[in-house]
Amino acid sequence: MRAWQVGELGEPAVVMRLADDVARPVPGPGQLLVRVRAAAVNFPDALMVRGQYQVRPPLPFTPGVELCGEVADGARRGERLIGNPVLPHGAFAEYALLDAAAAFPAPEALDDAEAAALHIGYQTAWFALHRRARLRAGETLLVHAAAGGVGSAAVQLGRAAGARVVAVVGGPAKAETARALGADLVVDRTAGDFVAAVKEFTGGRGADVVFDPVGGDAYTGSTRCVAFEGRIVVVGFAAGQIPAPALNHALVKNYAILGLHWGLYNTHDPRAVRAAHDELTKLAEQGVVRPLVSARVPLAGAAEAVQLVADGRSTGRIAVLAD
């Protein structure tokens, strides 16, 4: 089969190689062989190729952590499923493996590219907003990197929960994307101060919940505009800088700092993951959420797509489609 291979770590555009003679993976107990219909590009793909992610598959490996695929054989042949492929056989290939217990029906309301993008980003945003922050209707939600894959999911889910959403983005084009997603206020951090904008928007109260997949200055600024009894959910560090929070500041302002590592729920509470998928499927069927797929590229374009995400030059999700 054709599959992208990483034989050495580095920049995706440099080290990813498309091979035509990779052995098709063989499913083990509890696994399903799927024909990949679409794979969504995620920031962890870039980190994994660089060797900077917490999961480090043995070399060589096929990257791609999220897919929509069709079961290729067995009793479930033909079922359209989404999930995380079993590494080192990632999603940027013609075939991959899924753990049967962690594979979910692809929502009928979504096409292959949209369904592939529903899993990681939307599950992350769902658990961050509902499980960790307990977001309530009428509260103000501040979303950083709001035009990105996981940020756009948080904007949509925040609005679905009845929150007022402040979207922070980097650049005019991404600001237009955030407005199209329905954010109540959009702040281009390259042209304005999001701290001042949040305070003005909330009449000085601040944001009740902060969704932060960026870290660095985004986190620091968030501590200056978080509300009394606000909650900052730390989702990731796309800026490359891991903040060292001043806990005395959290004490005197009376806010909470919450961590969100969605992958752990697959081990510690898989029923909650399945319940979240059911809720997301309902929202997709109602037209309330629809993954923002900004580009659809053939399998041959996967390396360039991963590099775009690595460089922060993409919006929403890029989908790699089966040829």
C-alpha positions in Angstrom: 0.0 0.0 0.0 1.0 3.6 -0.3 1.9 5.3 3.0 3.9 8.2 4.3 7.0 7.1 6.3 9.1 9.0 8.8 12.6 7.4 9.0 14.3 10.2 10.8 12.9 13.1 13.0 12.7 16.6 11.7 10.5 19.1 9.9 7.6 17.3 8.2 8.3 18.7 4.7 11.8 17.4 4.9 11.6 14.0 6.6 8.2 12.6 5.5 8.5 10.3 2.5 5.6 8.8 0.5 6.3 5.1 -0.2 4.5 2.8 -2.6 5.5 -0.6 -1.1 4.6 -0.4 2.6 3.2 -3.6 4.0 -0.5 -3.4 4.8 -0.9 -3.6 8.6 -2.3 -6.9 10.1 -4.9 -6.5 12.8 -4.3 -8.1 16.1 -6.9 -9.1 18.7 -9.5 -6.5 19.1 -8.3 -4.5 16.2 -10.0 -3.6 12.9 -8.3 -3.0 9.5 -9.8 0.0 7.8 -9.4 1.6 4.5 -8.7 5.2 5.1 -11.2 7.6 3.6 -10.0 10.8 5.1 -7.4 11.8 7.7 -7.5 15.1 9.6 -4.1 16.8 10.2 -3.4 17.7 13.8 -0.7 19.7 15.5 0.4 16.5 17.4 1.3 15.1 13.9 3.9 17.8 13.5 5.2 17.3 17.0 5.4 13.6 16.5 7.4 14.0 13.3 9.7 16.4 15.1 10.1 14.0 18.0 8.6 16.5 20.4 5.4 14.6 21.3 4.8 12.5 24.4 4.1 9.5 22.1 7.2 8.4 20.2 6.6 5.6 17.8 9.6 3.5 16.7 11.2 4.6 13.4 10.1 4.2 10.7 6.4 5.1 11.4 3.4 6.4 9.5 2.1 9.7 11.1 -1.5 10.7 11.3 -3.5 10.5 14.6 -7.1 10.9 13.4 -9.1 9.3 10.6 -12.4 8.3 9.1 -12.3 4.9 7.5 -14.3 2.0 6.2 -13.8 -1.5 7.8 -12.0 -3.6 5.2 -12.9 -7.1 6.2 -14.6 -9.3 8.8 -18.1 -9.1 10.3 -18.1 -5.3 10.3 -16.9 -4.9 6.7 -18.2 -1.6 5.2 -18.9 0.2 8.5 -17.7 3.9 8.4 -15.8 4.6 11.6 -13.8 7.4 13.1 -11.0 7.1 15.7 -7.3 7.2 16.4 -5.2 4.7 14.4 -2.9 2.3 16.2 0.6 3.6 15.8 3.1 3.0 14.2 0.5 2.6 11.4 -0.9 6.1 11.3 -3.6 7.7 9.2 -1.6 9.0 6.3 -1.8 5.8 4.4 -4.3 3.7 2.4 -5.0 1.4 5.3 -4.6 1.7 9.1 -5.7 -0.1 12.2 -8.3 0.9 14.8 -8.9 -0.5 18.3 -12.5 -1.8 18.0 -13.3 -0.6 21.5 -12.2 2.9 20.7 -13.7 3.3 17.3 -16.9 5.3 16.8 -19.6 5.4 14.1 -19.0 8.3 11.8 -22.0 10.7 12.0 -24.1 10.4 8.9 -24.6 14.2 8.8 -20.9 14.7 8.1 -18.8 13.7 5.0 -15.6 11.8 5.4 -13.3 14.9 5.9 -15.7 16.5 8.4 -16.1 13.2 10.3 -12.4 12.6 10.5 -12.0 16.1 12.1 -14.8 15.5 14.7 -12.9 13.3 17.1 -9.8 14.8 18.7 -10.5 18.5 18.5 -14.2 18.3 19.5 -13.6 15.7 22.2 -10.9 17.9 23.6 -13.1 21.0 23.5 -16.1 19.1 25.0 -14.1 17.7 27.9 -12.4 21.1 28.5 -15.6 23.1 28.6 -18.0 20.6 30.1 -16.1 18.2 32.2 -13.3 20.4 33.5 -14.6 24.0 33.4 -18.3 23.2 33.8 -19.2 26.0 31.4 -22.7 27.5 32.0 -25.1 29.3 29.7 -24.6 33.1 29.9 -20.9 32.9 30.9 -18.1 34.5 28.9 -15.8 32.0 27.2 -12.4 33.2 25.9 -10.9 31.0 23.2 -7.3 31.3 22.1 -6.3 30.2 18.6 -10.0 30.3 17.8 -9.5 29.8 14.0 -7.5 26.6 14.5 -8.7 23.0 14.6 -9.3 22.7 18.4 -10.1 26.4 18.9 -12.8 26.4 16.2 -14.4 23.4 17.9 -14.3 25.3 21.3 -16.0 28.3 19.6 -18.8 26.2 18.2 -19.3 24.2 21.4 -19.2 27.3 23.5 -22.0 28.9 21.5 -24.0 25.6 21.6 -23.7 25.8 25.4 -25.2 29.3 25.5 -21.9 31.1 26.3 -20.8 34.5 25.0 -17.6 33.7 23.0 -14.6 35.9 22.7 -12.3 34.6 20.0 -8.6 35.5 19.9 -6.8 34.9 16.6 -3.6 35.9 14.8 -4.3 37.9 11.6 -7.1 39.4 9.6 -7.9 36.2 7.6 -8.2 34.2 10.8 -10.4 36.9 12.3 -12.8 36.5 9.4 -12.9 32.7 10.0 -13.7 33.3 13.7 -16.5 35.6 12.8 -18.0 33.1 10.4 -17.9 30.5 13.3 -20.2 32.8 15.2 -17.9 34.3 17.9 -19.5 37.3 19.7 -16.3 39.2 19.7 -13.2 38.6 17.6 -9.8 40.0 18.7 -6.8 40.0 16.3 -3.9 39.8 18.7 -1.5 41.2 16.1 -3.5 44.4 16.0 -5.0 44.8 19.5 -4.8 43.9 23.2 -7.1 41.0 24.0 -6.9 41.7 27.7 -8.4 45.2 27.3 -11.0 43.9 24.8 -12.2 41.2 27.2 -12.5 43.6 30.1 -14.4 46.1 28.0 -16.7 43.3 26.6 -17.5 42.0 30.1 -17.9 45.4 31.8 -14.7 44.8 33.8 -15.7 41.3 35.1 -13.4 39.2 32.8 -13.8 35.8 31.2 -15.5 33.1 33.2 -13.7 30.3 31.3 -10.5 30.5 29.2 -9.7 27.8 26.7 -6.0 27.9 26.1 -4.2 25.6 23.6 -1.4 28.2 23.1 0.4 28.9 26.4 3.1 31.6 26.5 1.8 35.1 26.3 -1.8 33.9 25.8 -1.8 32.2 29.2 -0.1 35.2 30.9 -2.7 37.6 29.4 -5.5 35.3 30.4 -4.6 35.6 34.0 -5.0 39.4 33.8 -8.6 39.1 32.4 -10.0 36.1 34.1 -13.1 36.7 36.2 -13.6 36.0 39.9 -14.0 32.3 40.2 -13.0 31.9 36.6 -11.4 28.8 35.2 -8.4 28.6 32.9 -8.2 25.3 31.0 -4.7 24.5 29.8 -5.0 22.4 26.7 -1.6 22.7 25.0 1.4 24.9 24.2 1.3 25.7 20.5 3.4 28.8 21.2 6.2 26.6 22.3 6.5 28.2 25.7 5.2 26.4 28.8 4.2 29.0 31.4 5.2 28.8 35.0 2.0 30.0 36.7 2.3 32.3 39.7 0.1 30.5 42.2 -0.1 33.5 44.5 -1.8 35.3 41.6 -4.4 32.5 41.3 -4.9 32.7 45.1 -5.5 36.5 45.3 -7.7 36.6 42.2 -9.6 33.4 43.2 -9.4 31.6 39.8 -8.7 28.0 39.0 -6.1 26.5 36.7 -7.2 23.2 35.1 -5.3 20.8 33.0 -6.9 18.8 30.2 -5.2 15.8 28.7 -8.0 14.3 26.7 -6.2 11.1 25.8 -6.2 10.0 29.4 -10.0 9.6 29.4 -9.6 6.8 26.9 -7.9 4.9 29.7 -9.5 6.2 32.8 -13.1 6.8 31.7 -13.8 5.4 28.2 -17.6 5.5 28.8 -17.3 9.3 29.1 -15.6 9.4 25.7 -18.3 7.4 24.1 -21.0 9.6 25.8 -19.3 12.7 24.5 -19.2 11.2 21.0 -23.0 10.6 21.2 -23.6 14.2 22.2 -21.3 15.5 19.4 -23.1 13.3 16.9 -26.5 14.8 18.0 -25.1 18.3 17.6 -23.8 17.5 14.2 -27.2 16.0 13.1 -28.8 19.2 14.4 -26.4 21.3 12.4 -25.1 23.0 15.5 -21.5 21.9 15.0 -19.7 21.2 11.8 -15.9 20.8 11.7 -14.2 23.6 9.8 -12.3 21.8 7.0 -10.3 24.6 5.3 -8.6 22.4 2.7 -8.9 18.9 1.3 -5.7 17.5 -0.2 -4.8 14.2 -1.8 -2.6 11.7 0.0 0.4 13.0 -1.9 -0.1 16.4 -0.2 0.1 15.1 3.4 3.6 16.3 4.1 2.9 19.9 3.0 -0.3 19.9 5.0 1.5 18.8 8.2 4.1 21.5 7.6 1.4 24.2 7.2 -0.1 23.1 10.6 3.4 23.0 12.1 4.1 26.6 11.0 0.7 27.9 12.3 -0.4 28.9 8.7 -3.6 26.8 8.6 -7.2 27.4 9.8 -9.6 24.8 11.0 -8.5 21.3 9.9 -6.8 20.2 6.7 -8.1 16.8 5.5 -6.0 14.3 3.6 -8.4 12.4 1.3 -8.0 8.9 -0.1 -7.2 9.1 -3.8 
